[in-house]
Amino acid sequence: MNRIEANNIYKEFYVKSQHENVLNGITIDFQQGQTYAITGVSGTGKSTLLHILAGLEEPTSGQVLLDGKNIFQFDNKSRNHFLNKQVGLLFQQPYLIKELSVLENVMVPGLIAQKSFEECKKRAGQLLQQVGLEHKKEQLPMSLSGGQQQRVAFARALFNKPTFLLADEPTGNLDITTGKKMIELLLQLVVENNMGLIISSHDKYVAEQMEQIFVLQDGMLK
């Protein structure tokens, strides 16, 4: 099984000439096929940690290893492969492209990976069927509800069959009932695609659905 390891991760920021430690030597590893929740109050660094694990933001010091290889030492080709193939990303906002149809939005990761248009169209259609939105594939994102837009984002994140799915408050903008349905769907898709799931959330219900729960406090996971 693949795994992502965080090795002695520190992250420092300077705000108005003030030095602030957000992450203080985090060491942990995440296994493919397992689900993890990172909880904590707002501003503790949950999003920062996820961004570092995804390779979107570099730590001040420390390493993030994918199967023993430091992702911040990848060349451009390997880094792009990691971002487009090894990890899928979900955010509180779905960040759909409003000018593209639902189907075209889901196709984007495949087109970036230079797969054929027809292959991308077929894969996107299958994913929309999985999330119950095949009948909306020709519509524009703004015609969908918030929960439906987030399901489109789920489908897009799964397009390249990532090893890990990193989700940053994916139900934060949804009502309680819709949020619960989204988590049920997300966990189903994680199992079907044999992915690892690392989700940040301040929602107790969301955290309790994961196999392991960590609290980020004072820059450390507890």
N, C-alpha and C positions, 0 to 999 in steps of 0.2 A: 504494500500500500504506500502511496505517496504521502508526504507530510510537509508542512510548513513549520519551521522552527524560528522562534524569536530568541536571540541570544544576547542578553545583557543590553537591552534597548533603552537608550536615554534620548529624550527630546527636550531641548531648551528653546525658549522664545525670549525675545527682548521686546518689551512693550513700554513705550515712553521711557526708554533708558533703564527700565527695571528688568532684572533677570528673573525668569520664571522657569522652574523645572516642571514639565508636564508629565513625563514618563521617567521613572527612576530605576532603571536596571531591570526591566521586565525580561524574564526568561521562561519560555513556555513552548510546547509544541502541539500542533494540531494535526490530527490524523484524517486521512480521507475516509469517508463513510461515517464519520462521527459529527454530532451537532453540539455547538458551543454557544453560550450566551455571555456577553460582556455587559454588565450592568453598572450603574452608578449615576449619581446626579449629573445634571447638565454642567458642562464645563470641566469635567474631570479628565478629558482626553480620549474618550471612547472613539470618536471619529478619527482623531490623529493616529491612534494605534491601528485602526483598520486601514487607513491610507498608507501607513508604513508597511503593513503586511501585504498590501496589494502592490507595493512598489511605486505608488503615486507620490510619495513624499519620503525623503531620506531622513533617517534618524541622525541625531547629533553624534551618536556613537553606538556601536553594536552592529549586529548582523541579522539579516533575515535570510534563512536558508531554505531552498527548495530541493529536497533530496540531497542535502549536503552542499549545494552550490549557492554562493552569495548572490542574491538577485540584483544587488546594486553594483556588481562587477560584470554583469552581462553586457555583451556588445549590443548594438542597436537591434540586430536581427533577433537575438535571443530575448531581449527585453520586450520587443513587440510580440513575440510568440507567447511569452509569459502573460502579458496583459490581455492578449486576445484569445488565448487558448487555455491556459492553466487556471486563470481566475475569471469568475463572472462577478459583476458588480451591481448592487442594488442600493438605491439611495431613498431618502425620505420623499424626494420629488422624483417622478418617473423620468423627467428630462427627455420626453419624446420630441421628435422633430415635427413641428406643427404642419409643415408644408407636405409631409409625406403621409401616405396612407398607413393604417395599422400594419398591414402586411409588409410594406416597404420599411417601416421602422424596425420590425423584427429581422428583416433581411440584412440590415446594415453591418453587423459583425462579420457575416459571411462574405459580403462584398469587399470589406476591408481586407479580409484574408484571401482575396482574389479567387474565390470560388465562382463557378459559373452562375449566371443569372437564374437559369432554370433550376439548378441545384438549390440555390438559396430560396427561391420561391417555394419549392416543394418542402424544404425543411421548415420554413416559416409557417406554412400552412399546417403542417403537422403539430407544431408547437402551439399555434393558436387553437387548434382543436383540443389539445391537452388542457389549456387554460379556459376552455369554454367560450372562445371569442371568434371562432372561425366565421360566424355569420356577420362579424363586424369588420372583416379584413379590408374592405374597400373604403371604409369610412376614415375621416380624418380624426386625429386624437382628441381635438377639442369637442367633438360630438359625444364623447364617452364620459361616463361618471369617473370620479376619482379612483374608485376600486377597480374599474375596468382598465383605466390607464395604467394602474400599478400591475395588473395582470399582463398587460402588453410588455411592460418593463421586465417582468419575470421571464416571459418567453424570450425576449431579446437577450437577457443575461445567460440563458441556457443554450443559445444557438450553437456555440462551438463546443458543447459538452465539456464545460470546465471541470477541473479536478476539485476546485474549491469555489464555493459561492460566498462572497463577503457582502453582508447586508447591513447598512447603516440606518437604523430606525425606519425600516421599510413600511411600517404601519403607522408612523407618527402623524400622518395627515388624514387618517381614516377613522371613521366612527368605530365604536367597540365591536359591533356585530360584523361589519365588513372586515375589520382587522383580524378577528378570529378566523374568518373564512380564508383570508389571505395566508395566515400562518399554516392552517391545515393544508391548503394547496401547496404551499412552499415545501412543507415537510414531505408531502407525497412526491413532489417532483425531485426532491433531494434523494429519496430512496430509489425512485425509478432510474435516476441517472448516476447513482453511486457516487455522490459528491460529499465532500466535507462542507459543513455550513458553520460560518462564524458570524453571529448576528449581534449587533449592539442595540440595546433597548433599555429604556427606563420603565417599560411596562412589565409588571410582575407576571401577568399571564403569559406573555411571549417568552420570558426567560424560563418559566417552569415547563415549557414544552420541549426544552433542549435537554440533552443528556448530561451536560456539565454546565455549571453556572459559575462565573467569576465576577467579583466585584472590583471595579477599578477605583481605588481610593488612595490618595496621597501618592499618586504616580506608580502604584504597585497593584498587581492583581492578587486578590485575596479569596 
